[in-house]
């Protein structure tokens, strides 16, 4: 099995899982049961979406098509906000 996507949380892991299943690819979520664990375990970033080695190239195309790595509106942000915050008043 190869990791095709490292999820920030359970929701995006399942989004990727369902997209891969729709493409008829076998999928396994590694670390899903660890979310919410106590102690040294982080709450996010422990879920990996895995596919068989032979399905990895096709799975990578599906994941790339989802465009989960880019923030919403980053490419076409035309706001004129200069980053300053007005003084309370």
PyMOL commands that set and color helices and strands:
alter all, ss='L'
color gray80, all
select helices_A, chain A and resi 10-22+32-34+53-66
alter helices_A, ss='H'
color red, helices_A
select strands_A, chain A and resi 2-7+28-30+47-51
alter strands_A, ss='S'
color yellow, strands_A
deselect
rebuild
show_as cartoon
